[in-house]
Amino acid sequence: MLSVGFRALFRRELLRFIRRPKNTFMPPAITNVLYFAVFGIILGGRIDEPVAGIGYILFLVPGLVVLGTISNAFENASFSIFHGRWNEYIHETLTSPLSYAEMVVAYVGASAVRGLIVGVIIAVVGRLFVPISIENGIFLVATMVVIAALFAAFGIIGGLVARDFDDLTVMNQFILRPLVFFGAVFYSLTMLPATWQTVSLLNPMVYMVDSVRYGLLGYSDMLEIAPAAYAELAPYASLGVLTLLTVGVIALDVYLFKIGYGLTD
């Protein structure tokens, strides 16, 4: 049974963004209409050959879903923690009978929900431009939940280390988004020379975009570039590693709450 305190904190964090849909859901919807219009219709219409056998505008959808999901999950968690520190109302949470694990899971869970809602909105926007059918539904849902939770957990760390609101902007706009754009959102790894394929594999975003693309479209770059003996397991290996990383980052969040890192600054 979930404690009353956990449910109250989780509900508060949900209502914080649900009550402001024009600020939380409208911007990503409008932004992605522009993405699909410019990169899909205008640019994609001039690309004669499909990317990896997939129409260009359809190929874009998974990457943009990942970008919206992780950006909003990170932003929600980091802002919530930092705003609570800034206005000192996080002290009420810290002095409640909740365990540190319950606090962290409530923040992570609510932020992950925001990320997932935005991801669905972007998929719906994409559906307006191109037919979409889900190829591996269970795998897709599992991947989306994991990456949303992972970046919500990273967002908590961001909220703890930030010293002002500019720090939050830098983390999201100048670190997170560039990594996603270089994570095979607009291109397939098979289009790159072998050396750059290897370099790209150092970017963790590649595995997230690839996993969502596999769940949504049934296509994975890893199936093409991984050794033949392991190719079929590559998407599942990526999901397994992402899951372990998520558990590890959440455990780190709990530890930081326990020692009070950044919470009383």
Backbone hydrogen bonds, N-H to C=O, Kabsch-Sander energy under -0.5 kcal/mol:
donor,donor_aa,acceptor,acceptor_aa,energy
7,R,3,S,-2.2
8,A,4,V,-2.3
9,L,5,G,-2.4
10,F,6,F,-2.8
11,R,7,R,-2.5
12,R,8,A,-2.4
13,E,9,L,-2.3
14,L,10,F,-2.0
15,L,11,R,-2.8
16,R,12,R,-1.4
17,F,13,E,-0.7
17,F,14,L,-1.1
18,I,14,L,-2.3
19,R,15,L,-1.8
20,R,17,F,-1.0
23,N,20,R,-1.2
24,T,20,R,-1.8
25,F,21,P,-2.5
26,M,21,P,-1.9
29,A,25,F,-1.3
30,I,26,M,-2.6
31,T,27,P,-2.9
32,N,28,P,-2.1
33,V,29,A,-1.5
34,L,30,I,-1.7
35,Y,31,T,-2.1
36,F,32,N,-2.6
37,A,33,V,-2.2
38,V,34,L,-3.0
39,F,35,Y,-2.4
40,G,35,Y,-0.9
40,G,36,F,-0.6
41,I,36,F,-2.0
42,I,37,A,-2.2
43,L,38,V,-2.5
44,G,39,F,-0.9
45,G,41,I,-1.1
46,R,43,L,-1.5
47,I,44,G,-1.3
48,D,46,R,-0.8
51,V,54,I,-2.5
52,A,50,P,-0.7
54,I,51,V,-1.9
59,F,55,G,-2.4
60,L,56,Y,-1.4
61,V,57,I,-0.8
61,V,58,L,-0.6
63,G,59,F,-0.5
64,L,60,L,-2.1
65,V,61,V,-2.3
66,V,62,P,-2.4
67,L,63,G,-2.5
68,G,64,L,-2.4
69,T,65,V,-2.4
70,I,66,V,-2.6
71,S,67,L,-1.9
72,N,68,G,-1.9
73,A,69,T,-2.2
74,F,70,I,-2.4
75,E,71,S,-2.7
76,N,72,N,-2.3
77,A,73,A,-1.9
78,S,74,F,-2.7
79,F,75,E,-2.4
80,S,76,N,-2.3
81,I,77,A,-2.4
82,F,78,S,-2.5
83,H,79,F,-3.3
84,G,80,S,-2.0
85,R,81,I,-2.1
86,W,82,F,-3.2
87,N,83,H,-2.4
89,Y,84,G,-0.7
90,I,84,G,-1.7
91,H,88,E,-0.6
92,E,89,Y,-1.0
93,T,89,Y,-0.7
94,L,90,I,-2.3
95,T,91,H,-1.8
96,S,93,T,-1.3
103,M,99,S,-2.0
104,V,100,Y,-2.4
105,V,101,A,-2.6
106,A,102,E,-2.1
107,Y,103,M,-2.2
108,V,104,V,-3.1
109,G,105,V,-3.0
110,A,106,A,-2.3
111,S,107,Y,-2.1
112,A,108,V,-2.6
113,V,109,G,-2.0
114,R,110,A,-1.8
115,G,111,S,-2.2
116,L,112,A,-2.6
117,I,113,V,-2.5
118,V,114,R,-2.3
119,G,115,G,-2.3
120,V,116,L,-2.3
121,I,117,I,-2.3
122,I,118,V,-2.5
123,A,119,G,-2.0
124,V,120,V,-2.5
125,V,121,I,-2.4
126,G,122,I,-2.7
127,R,123,A,-2.0
128,L,124,V,-0.9
128,L,125,V,-0.9
129,F,125,V,-0.5
129,F,126,G,-1.4
130,V,126,G,-1.9
135,E,215,G,-0.6
135,E,216,L,-0.9
136,N,215,G,-3.0
140,L,136,N,-2.6
141,V,137,G,-2.6
142,A,138,I,-2.4
143,T,139,F,-2.4
144,M,140,L,-2.7
145,V,141,V,-2.4
146,V,142,A,-2.2
147,I,143,T,-2.7
148,A,144,M,-2.1
149,A,145,V,-2.3
150,L,146,V,-2.6
151,F,147,I,-2.1
152,A,148,A,-1.6
153,A,149,A,-2.3
154,F,150,L,-2.1
155,G,151,F,-1.8
156,I,152,A,-1.4
157,I,153,A,-1.3
158,G,154,F,-2.4
159,G,155,G,-2.6
160,L,156,I,-1.6
161,V,157,I,-2.1
162,A,158,G,-1.7
167,D,164,D,-0.8
168,L,164,D,-0.8
169,T,165,F,-1.6
170,V,166,D,-2.5
171,M,167,D,-2.2
172,N,168,L,-1.9
173,Q,169,T,-3.0
174,F,170,V,-2.0
175,I,171,M,-0.6
176,L,171,M,-2.1
177,R,172,N,-1.9
179,L,175,I,-1.4
180,V,176,L,-1.7
181,F,177,R,-2.6
182,F,178,P,-1.7
183,G,180,V,-2.2
191,M,188,S,-1.8
192,L,189,L,-1.6
197,Q,193,P,-2.0
198,T,194,A,-2.0
199,V,195,T,-2.0
200,S,196,W,-2.4
201,L,197,Q,-1.4
202,L,199,V,-1.7
203,N,200,S,-1.9
206,V,203,N,-1.6
207,Y,203,N,-0.6
207,Y,204,P,-0.6
208,M,204,P,-1.2
209,V,205,M,-2.8
210,D,206,V,-2.5
211,S,207,Y,-2.1
212,V,208,M,-2.3
213,R,209,V,-2.4
214,Y,210,D,-2.2
215,G,211,S,-2.3
216,L,212,V,-2.6
217,L,213,R,-2.9
218,G,213,R,-0.8
218,G,214,Y,-1.1
219,Y,213,R,-1.0
223,L,220,S,-0.6
224,E,220,S,-0.6
224,E,221,D,-1.0
225,I,221,D,-2.1
226,A,222,M,-2.1
230,Y,227,P,-1.9
231,A,227,P,-1.2
233,L,230,Y,-1.0
234,A,230,Y,-0.9
234,A,231,A,-1.1
237,A,233,L,-2.5
238,S,234,A,-2.3
239,L,235,P,-2.0
240,G,236,Y,-2.2
241,V,237,A,-2.4
242,L,238,S,-2.4
243,T,239,L,-2.2
244,L,240,G,-2.2
245,L,241,V,-2.4
246,T,242,L,-2.2
247,V,243,T,-2.3
248,G,244,L,-2.2
249,V,245,L,-2.5
250,I,246,T,-2.4
251,A,247,V,-2.2
252,L,248,G,-1.9
253,D,249,V,-2.3
254,V,250,I,-2.3
255,Y,251,A,-2.0
256,L,252,L,-2.6
257,F,253,D,-2.4
258,K,254,V,-2.3
259,I,255,Y,-2.2
260,G,256,L,-0.7
261,Y,256,L,-2.1
263,L,260,G,-0.9
264,T,260,G,-0.8
